């Protein structure tokens, strides 16, 4: 279950159909490398998918975790 900054990033991804680590960093007011670390962690745990274009999309597991 994501918590803290991961949860905040997941909520941002959920608001949009597709987004980027850059957009997440800007909205969270953090450095881009830190946003990428958050996204890599969320992707590794299957809360988001990283598309071939590099954009991020929330998965069904990610959506379910936000409803809890």
C-alpha positions as YAML, in Angstrom:
chain: A
units: angstrom
residues:
- id: 1
  name: UNK
  ca: [0.00, 0.00, 0.00]
- id: 2
  name: UNK
  ca: [1.54, 3.32, -1.02]
- id: 3
  name: UNK
  ca: [1.94, 5.92, 1.68]
- id: 4
  name: UNK
  ca: [3.25, 9.45, 2.06]
- id: 5
  name: UNK
  ca: [4.81, 10.86, -1.09]
- id: 6
  name: UNK
  ca: [4.00, 7.74, -3.12]
- id: 7
  name: UNK
  ca: [0.32, 8.17, -2.31]
- id: 8
  name: UNK
  ca: [0.45, 11.84, -3.25]
- id: 9
  name: UNK
  ca: [2.07, 10.95, -6.60]
- id: 10
  name: UNK
  ca: [-0.50, 8.21, -7.20]
- id: 11
  name: UNK
  ca: [-3.35, 10.68, -6.62]
- id: 12
  name: UNK
  ca: [-1.82, 13.06, -9.18]
- id: 13
  name: UNK
  ca: [-1.51, 10.25, -11.73]
- id: 14
  name: UNK
  ca: [-5.12, 9.23, -11.05]
- id: 15
  name: UNK
  ca: [-6.36, 12.75, -11.83]
- id: 16
  name: UNK
  ca: [-5.07, 12.53, -15.40]
- id: 17
  name: UNK
  ca: [-5.38, 9.83, -18.02]
- id: 18
  name: UNK
  ca: [-1.63, 9.93, -18.64]
- id: 19
  name: UNK
  ca: [1.11, 12.08, -17.14]
- id: 20
  name: UNK
  ca: [4.88, 12.33, -16.77]
- id: 21
  name: UNK
  ca: [7.34, 12.32, -13.90]
- id: 22
  name: UNK
  ca: [8.13, 15.94, -14.80]
- id: 23
  name: UNK
  ca: [4.47, 16.94, -14.32]
- id: 24
  name: UNK
  ca: [4.33, 15.07, -11.01]
- id: 25
  name: UNK
  ca: [7.52, 16.79, -9.81]
- id: 26
  name: UNK
  ca: [6.13, 20.17, -10.75]
- id: 27
  name: UNK
  ca: [2.80, 19.58, -8.99]
- id: 28
  name: UNK
  ca: [4.42, 18.11, -5.86]
- id: 29
  name: UNK
  ca: [7.16, 20.78, -5.87]
- id: 30
  name: UNK
  ca: [9.95, 18.18, -5.72]
- id: 31
  name: UNK
  ca: [12.99, 17.44, -7.89]
- id: 32
  name: UNK
  ca: [12.43, 15.39, -11.05]
- id: 33
  name: UNK
  ca: [14.81, 12.59, -9.95]
- id: 34
  name: UNK
  ca: [12.80, 12.18, -6.72]
- id: 35
  name: UNK
  ca: [9.54, 12.05, -8.69]
- id: 36
  name: UNK
  ca: [11.10, 9.34, -10.88]
- id: 37
  name: UNK
  ca: [12.07, 7.34, -7.77]
- id: 38
  name: UNK
  ca: [8.47, 7.55, -6.56]
- id: 39
  name: UNK
  ca: [7.14, 6.48, -9.97]
- id: 40
  name: UNK
  ca: [9.62, 3.60, -10.24]
- id: 41
  name: UNK
  ca: [8.49, 2.35, -6.83]
- id: 42
  name: UNK
  ca: [4.82, 2.62, -7.80]
- id: 43
  name: UNK
  ca: [5.51, 0.85, -11.09]
- id: 44
  name: UNK
  ca: [7.49, -1.93, -9.40]
- id: 45
  name: UNK
  ca: [4.50, -2.58, -7.11]
- id: 46
  name: UNK
  ca: [2.04, -2.47, -10.07]
- id: 47
  name: UNK
  ca: [0.18, 0.66, -8.96]
- id: 48
  name: UNK
  ca: [1.04, 2.38, -12.25]
- id: 49
  name: UNK
  ca: [2.10, 1.36, -15.75]
- id: 50
  name: UNK
  ca: [4.98, 3.06, -17.53]
- id: 51
  name: UNK
  ca: [4.05, 3.25, -21.20]
- id: 52
  name: UNK
  ca: [6.53, 2.96, -24.08]
- id: 53
  name: UNK
  ca: [6.21, 6.73, -24.53]
- id: 54
  name: UNK
  ca: [7.48, 7.21, -20.97]
- id: 55
  name: UNK
  ca: [4.12, 8.43, -19.75]
- id: 56
  name: UNK
  ca: [2.51, 7.04, -16.62]
- id: 57
  name: UNK
  ca: [-0.97, 5.58, -16.21]
- id: 58
  name: UNK
  ca: [-2.67, 4.28, -13.06]
- id: 59
  name: UNK
  ca: [-3.58, 0.58, -12.96]
- id: 60
  name: UNK
  ca: [-6.66, -1.12, -11.53]
- id: 61
  name: UNK
  ca: [-4.59, -1.99, -8.43]
- id: 62
  name: UNK
  ca: [-3.66, 1.69, -8.09]
- id: 63
  name: UNK
  ca: [-7.28, 2.79, -8.36]
- id: 64
  name: UNK
  ca: [-8.34, 0.20, -5.79]
- id: 65
  name: UNK
  ca: [-5.69, 1.37, -3.33]
- id: 66
  name: UNK
  ca: [-7.01, 4.95, -3.53]
- id: 67
  name: UNK
  ca: [-10.51, 3.77, -2.59]
- id: 68
  name: UNK
  ca: [-9.28, 2.21, 0.68]
...
